[in-house]
Amino acid sequence: MDLATEGWRNAFRIELRVQVLELASHGWPVFPGSYPSADGWVGGENSPDETGPGPLPVHRDWRGLLRADADDVAGWWTAQPYSVLLATGDGIEAIEVDADLGRRAAIALRALATPTPIAATPHGRWYFFTEAGQRLSEELAAADGVRLHAAGSWLPLPPSTFPNGVLHWRVKPQLCGWRLPEPAHVQDALLTGLHRLHGDRVLTATG
């Protein structure tokens, strides 16, 4: 490994640790996940056939890590550039959708003046973060590609890396003052986006 590559990895690991500590300091329950390398996903107890399309928890008992203090959290990212995983259900949930719906819902949220943290993966999945406590509406639950990350679930956060890119914020939590919107507001925007998406597809098909 050349010095430039090693220097970049060290810098990225430091940046990871800084961002992880900021998330943890605002009550976002984070823990380490596997990360991509030239030989595949690297990460603790995950076996090669469990890697899937994205990072997995480094420790099978990841729920036990959620009681860690700030020093423990910082220590996890001292030696390895682990992905950043968020445990959902305890005060924070996320609605996962595809990019087409995500873009339309983001436009609807701007029109409603509802600040919402939004993240996007390099393979076209968007996460809308909300307060916890509301199930998906029947229409959203029936829509293709829509998933609620609630109690017992987890998902990756920026700046976790994938083989084809970096997970990034579309709207940073800092821009929302670290306040999470009520789920109903975000679901309303997603429904608006869903109806617009269907309308656009009809116009395309009939055009």
QUICOR-V970865 format. One record per residue. N is the residue number from 1. SS is DSSP state (helix for helix, strand for strand, loop for the rest). Layout:
<<N/SS> <N/SS>>
This chain:
<<1/loop> <2/loop> <3/helix> <4/helix> <5/helix> <6/helix> <7/helix> <8/helix> <9/helix> <10/helix> <11/helix> <12/helix> <13/helix> <14/helix> <15/helix> <16/helix> <17/helix> <18/helix> <19/helix> <20/helix> <21/helix> <22/helix> <23/helix> <24/helix> <25/helix> <26/loop> <27/loop> <28/loop> <29/loop> <30/strand> <31/strand> <32/strand> <33/strand> <34/loop> <35/strand> <36/strand> <37/strand> <38/loop> <39/loop> <40/strand> <41/strand> <42/strand> <43/loop> <44/loop> <45/loop> <46/loop> <47/loop> <48/helix> <49/helix> <50/helix> <51/loop> <52/loop> <53/loop> <54/loop> <55/loop> <56/loop> <57/strand> <58/loop> <59/loop> <60/loop> <61/loop> <62/helix> <63/helix> <64/helix> <65/helix> <66/helix> <67/helix> <68/loop> <69/loop> <70/helix> <71/helix> <72/helix> <73/helix> <74/helix> <75/helix> <76/helix> <77/loop> <78/loop> <79/loop> <80/loop> <81/loop> <82/loop> <83/strand> <84/strand> <85/strand> <86/strand> <87/strand> <88/loop> <89/loop> <90/loop> <91/loop> <92/strand> <93/strand> <94/strand> <95/strand> <96/strand> <97/strand> <98/strand> <99/helix> <100/helix> <101/helix> <102/helix> <103/helix> <104/helix> <105/helix> <106/helix> <107/helix> <108/helix> <109/helix> <110/helix> <111/helix> <112/loop> <113/loop> <114/loop> <115/loop> <116/loop> <117/loop> <118/strand> <119/strand> <120/strand> <121/loop> <122/loop> <123/loop> <124/loop> <125/strand> <126/strand> <127/strand> <128/strand> <129/strand> <130/strand> <131/strand> <132/loop> <133/loop> <134/loop> <135/loop> <136/loop> <137/loop> <138/helix> <139/helix> <140/helix> <141/helix> <142/helix> <143/loop> <144/loop> <145/loop> <146/loop> <147/strand> <148/strand> <149/strand> <150/loop> <151/loop> <152/loop> <153/loop> <154/strand> <155/strand> <156/strand> <157/strand> <158/loop> <159/loop> <160/loop> <161/strand> <162/strand> <163/loop> <164/loop> <165/strand> <166/strand> <167/loop> <168/strand> <169/strand> <170/strand> <171/strand> <172/loop> <173/helix> <174/helix> <175/helix> <176/helix> <177/loop> <178/loop> <179/loop> <180/loop> <181/strand> <182/loop> <183/helix> <184/helix> <185/helix> <186/helix> <187/helix> <188/helix> <189/helix> <190/helix> <191/helix> <192/helix> <193/helix> <194/helix> <195/helix> <196/helix> <197/helix> <198/helix> <199/helix> <200/helix> <201/helix> <202/helix> <203/helix> <204/helix> <205/helix> <206/helix> <207/loop>>
